[in-house]
Amino acid sequence: MKSWCNPNIESFARAVAGFRGGSDTPRDLLERCIANIEAREREVKAFVTLDLKRARKAADESSKRYKAGQPLSMVDGCPVGIKDIMATKDMPTQMNSAAFKGWQSGQDAACVHALRHGGAILIGKTVTTEFAIGYSGPTTNPFDSKRTPGGSSSGSAAGVGAGMFPAALGTQTQGSTLRPASFCGAVGFKPTLGALHTAGIHPLSATCDHLGVIAATLDDTWRVASHISLALGSPGYGFLDGAAANAPDAAMPRRMIRLYTRGWNEIDDTIKSRFEEAVDALRAAGVEIVGKNESDEVGAFEDALERDVDGALDIVAYEMKWPYEDYLARFGDAIGKRIHGLIERAHAMAPADYTELLQKRQAIRRQCRELAVALDADCYLTLASSGPAPLRLEHSGSRTFIAYGSWLGFPAFSLPVLESGGLPFGLQLLGLDHRDGVLCANANWVMKQLGGCPGGAA
């Protein structure tokens, strides 16, 4: 199969050995990133706010620590983009909303706090769709400026794809981390719901919002997520399964459950062929892949998913009533039409409707776990998007393939191993909750088998 390769990415995990040996420094890495920003930002438009003066100062301090053999943490010296729905004490947090233009919280979100105190270099705030669910911002796809970068973590994904930073923070309520990662040729990781601390991130849905990471490589992704987890934990949850500086050793899945779902009806023959080539390559390497054509149990699970998944947006809408009812009352038409529509949707629901939606989701979660156990499968396999990024910027692309994992709250990766017409799109691995490290080990193996760039999993 023909695999995607972006030779222009900047990997922090690969640079660390040079930091320790003296052949590279955090300041040198930052300057390479800044060169890419200067070359590409006018077209890509990944940033809302850039603070290069502060970033250079932080990189110099990090360089001194490495020279003394005393880095602060596994992310010391890593340039990171911060999605602009996450509070930062030294930069505005504006949510792509006219109502919050220039607004500053005066403190860092928990994830930003963890990164800053670990020596990461906070290079700037990246473009988001309005409140991570409304209208799109100006960001373009780094491989074709006429195409969407995906949303809502638009600037985070586009910046990684353009080599502006090795890693960035995103969020996902339905498709906002994996979809842009897929479109921008980056690794996307959505952990188990609650695995990473979300305090200080502007809310949409308390039971659907995930903090995610988009990065150049699997190791970069895992390193940033692990540091956030180990630095603070997550209230009532604990710590990310398998958290460590390096991604878990590659482990071949014994069996994978292939999901078709309704997304299969919205992709063209070329995308189907690319996916089938990946499936064939995994089978040739020794993985057994079971789908609804081989198992009635898988077919029954897909039927259950399709029956109830549309209720996911109703859950989001109902849980948006605070604070968005207040925003509509205070700011009126300064808040986008989609958010008005979601609150109207919530007002049409009774408490009993919301309770029923939560019960259905719990039932599907149980079925997902039980199916994996019954078939002795390590993970589920599908696409991370309906192919490469579509043309036009105002629509951020279909979320069909990734809505299921967000609704379940289970961990998922988008792996940048597929391409069509010279554009990337991701293969999705969906795992079981609280087994993120197991899923990452499987993702590591898949990247080594299918990745187009030498050492693509590093």
N, C-alpha and C positions, 0 to 999 in steps of 0.2 A: 504494500500500500504506500501511497505518497503521503508523507507526513508534513505537518506544518513546522517551519523553523523561522524564528526571528533572531538573526544574528546581532541585532542592535541593542538587545536588552542589557541592563546592568544588574548583575547579581551580587547582593551583599554577601551571601554565604561563600561565594568564590573569592571575594575580596578579603575576607577576614584573615586567611592564611598569609596574605601579603602584608596586612597590618601587623600581624604578630612577627613576621620575619623582617620587616623593615623595607620591603620592596614596594609597598603601597601605603597610603595613609587615608584616613577618613576624609581629610581635606581634598586629597587627589580624587577620591571617588565622588565627592560632592561636586567638584569642578567639572568632572565628566558629565554629571547629571545636568549641571547648569549650562554646559555647552549644548546639550540636547534641548534644554528649555529655550535657550536663545535661538536655536535653529528652527524649532518646531512650534513654539507656543502661539505665535501669531495665527497659525493655521489650526492647530488642534484645540486651543482654548480650554486647557485642562484646569486652570486655576481661577479661583475667585480672588484670592489674596496670596501674594508671594512675599516672603520675608527673607531675602537672601543675605542681608547683613547679619541678622541674628543666626541664620543657618551657618554662615561661614565662621562666626565666632564659636558656635557649638562644635563645629567640625575641628577647629583648631584645638579646642579643649580635649576633644576625644583623641586627637592625634597624639597629644602629650601623654594621655593615659596609656595608650598602647605602647608608646616609646618606653614608658616606665614599667611596662608589663602589668598594668593595673586597670584593665577595662572594667567598667561598672557592671556590665551584664552581657548577655548574648546578643543584644541589639545595639550595643554601644557603637556609635558611628554610622548607623544605618539611616540614610535619608528616607523619610516617610511622608506621604501625602495624607492629609486628614480631611475626610469628607465634611462638607460644610453644614452638617446637622449635628456635629460634635463640638461641645463647648471647648474653647481655648481661651486662656486668660489673657493672652497677648495679641490675639487677632479676633476680628469680628466673627460672629456665627450667624449667618443670615438666611439659611434654609432656602435660598433662591426665592425669597418672598419679599415683595415690596414693603410689606408690613413690618419686616424686621431688618430693613436696610440699616447697616451700621451698628446693629445691636451687639453688645458684648456682655458676656456672662460674669466676667471677673474671676472665673475659676476654670480649671480644666475638667473635662469629662474623665471618668475613671480610667478609660483606656489611654487617653492622652497623658494623664498623670503618670501612668505606669511607663509609657514610652519615654517621656521627658526625664523621669528620674532614673531610667536605665541608660541614659546617654544617647538615645536616638535623636536624630536631627530632624526637627519638624520644619519641613521646607515651605509649607504653605497649606492653604485650604483649597480643596478641590470641588469642582462644580457638582451639584446634585440637581435632580428634578425638584420641583417645589415640594417641600416637606417630605421628600423621598417618595412621593406618590402622584404629584400633580404634573404640570406642564414642564417640558424639557428646557434645559439651558442651552448655551451656545456651543458646547463641546462637539467636536467632530471625531470621526473614527481615524486613528492614526495611520491607517492603510488606504483610506479613500475618504477624502474630506466631504464627499457628497453623501456619505453613509452615516447612520447613527453609531455612536459608541456603545449604545445600550444604556439603560438606566435601572435604578436611579443613581448608582455610583459611577456616573459618567466620567468625571474628571479623574477619579482614582484609577479606573481601568485604562483610559486613554493615555494617562501619564506613564503608567507602567509599560504599555505597549510601545510608547514613543521613547522609552529609555530615560524619562525625566526623573524617575526615582525607582529603586528596586522593589518597593512595597508601599502599599497604601491601605487605609482602612475604608471599609464599605459597610453597608448594612443590607439586610435582606428581610423583607416582610413577605414578599411573594417571589420576586425574581431579581432583586437589585444588586446582588453580588455575582452570582454565577452567569447571568445573561451578559452583562458588560465584559466580564472576564472572557467569556466565550467569543464575543465579537472582536475583542482587542488582543487576542492571542496571548493571554496571561493565564496563570493558575488562579483559580478562585476557590475559596474554602468557606463554607457555611457550617460552623460547628453545630453540635447538638444545642437545641434551644436552651439558653441559660448558662451555657458553659463559659462564656466570656461576659464580664461585667459590663452592663449597659447604662449605668448611671451617668447622667450628663449628656446622653444622646437624646435628641428630641424624639418623643414617642409618636408612634402610630398605633400599634396594637401590642398590648402587653403580652399576649400569648402567641404572637407571631413574629415579633421583632428579633432578629439575630444580628449580633455584631460579627462581621466577616472580614476576611483579609484577601486582598488581590495582590499578587506579586509575580516577579519575573520567573521564579523557579519554585518547585515544591519545598525545598529546604528553606528558602526565604519566607514562604507562606507559613510554614510550620513554626519557624523560629519566632516570628512576630506574634503569632497567636499564642504560642507557649509562654513567651515572656509576659504578655498581658495577663495570662492565667496565673502563672506562678508568682507574679509580683503582688497580686491583689486577691486572688481567688474570685469566686462569684457567690454572693450571698445566697445561702440555702442550697447551693449546688456543690461547691467545692472547687475542683480543679479539672482542667481539660485532660481527658484520658490520654496517657502517653506523652504528656508535655515534656519537651527536652529541646536542647539547642539544635539538634539535627533531626531530620525526619526519621521515623522508624525504618529499620532495615527493610528492604524490599521483600515482600512475601507474596508468592503466587496464590491467587484465590483458588480454592479447590473447585468451587462452582459459583457461577454468577447467574442471577435471574434477570433475564432480558425483559424490559417493559416496552410495549408498543405504545399504548395509550392513544388518545385522540390526536396527539401531535403527529403521529405517523401519517395522518390524512392531510397535513398542511405542508409537507416537505416534497420537493420534486425528486425525480428519479436519480439525479446526480447525488443529492445528499443521501438518499437511501443507499446508493452504491457505495459511497464513502463509509457509511456506518457498517454496511455488510462486510466491507473489506477489513475493517477493524475487528469485527466479530470473528471473521475467518482467521485473522492473524492471531488472535487470542486463543482460539481453538487449536490452531496449529502448534501453539506453544504449550498446550496441555491443559487448558482450562475448559471445563465442561460448562456450557451455556444453555440454560433451559428457559424457554418462553412458553407462551400460551399454546403454541402449536405442539409442544411436547408434554404439557402438563395442564390438566383441567384445573388444578388448584391455582396455578398462575392466572389462568383465564378468569376464574372466579374472583381473584383478588383485583385484577384490572377492572372487572365489572363493578366491584364495590368502590374502587377509586373514582371511576367515572360517575357513579350514582351520586356521590356526596361531595366531590372536590369543589364544586361551584359554591358551596356554602362557605368556603374559606374567605371569600371577599365579604360575605355578610358578617363573619366574625370580625374581620378588620374594621369594617364600617361601624359596627356596634361599639367596638373598643376605642374608636376615634372620638366618641362623643365628648370626652374630655381629652384635650383642651379645645377641640375644634369648634364646638358650639359657641364657646366664648370668643374665639377668633372671628367667627362669622358675625357675631353680634357687634364686636368692636371695630372690625376692619372691613366688613361688607365685601364689595366687589374687588378689594385688594387681594382677596383670597380667590384662588382659581376655581373655575367652574367644576372641575372634577371633584374637588373637595366638597363643594356645595352639594353635588350629587350624591356623594357617599354619606353625608350627614342626613340627607333626605331619605336615603336607603335605610339608615339606622332608625330613623323616626317611624318607619313603617313596620319595624320589628317589635314584638312584645318580649318581655323577659322569658317567657316560655320558649320562644323561638330560639333565643340565644342559648338557653340551657340545652335544647335539643341538638343544636349544632355542636356544642362541646361534647355531648355524649356520643354523637356519630364519629367525631374525630377520635375519641378514646377507643372506640370499637375498631376503627381502621388501624390505629397504632398497634393494637393487640394482634390484628390479623397480619400485619406486616412482619411483626416479630415471629409469630407462629409459623408463617410460611417459610421464612428463612431457616428456622429450626427444622421444620419438616423435610425440607429439601437439602439440608446440610449445606446451605449457601452462605458465602461470606458477605456478599453485597448485591445490589441491584445495578443494572447497566442500562443506560439510555443516552440520549443526546442532551447537551446542555443548552441548546437553542435549536431553532428550526433551520439551521444553516448559517452562513455568514451574515453579517450585518445587512439589513435592508437599506435601500436608498431612502433618502429624506431624513431630516433631523427631528421633525416634530413628534414622530412616533418611535418609541425606543425598542420596538420589536415584540414578538410573541413571547409570553412567559409560560406557554402550555407545558413544556417539558419539565420545567423546574418548580411549578406551583405545588406539585404533590409533596415534594420534600419539605418545602416551607410550611405547608399545612400540617404535615406530620411533626415537624420540629426535629427531624433526624439529620445527621451530618451528611454533607455532600461536597464533592469536588467537581469543578470543571477543569479538565485537563486539555491543554492546547496542543492536540496531536492531529487534528483533522484540518483539511483545507479543501477549498473549491474555488477555482478561478483565481488563484493567487491570494485568497482571503482566508483567514482562520475561522474555525469554529470548534467548540469543545465537546469532548466526550465526558458524560456525567457518570460518576460513581456515587451511589446513594447507599449509606450504611444504616446500621441500627443505633439507636440512641445510647449514649454513654460508651460507645465503642469507637470513638474518633481515631484513636491511635491505630486500631486494627484496620480501619478504612484507609488511613494514610499509608500504612505499610502496603496495602493492595494497590493504592494509587502510585506509590513509588515503583512497584513492579511493572504496572501498566505503562508508566512513563518510560521506563527503561526498554520495554518491548516495542513501544510504538512511537516514542519521541523522535522527532526529526533532527534535533540539534545534538551534537555530541555532548554527553553528560547532562542531558536535558532535565534529569531529575534532581540535579544538585542544587 
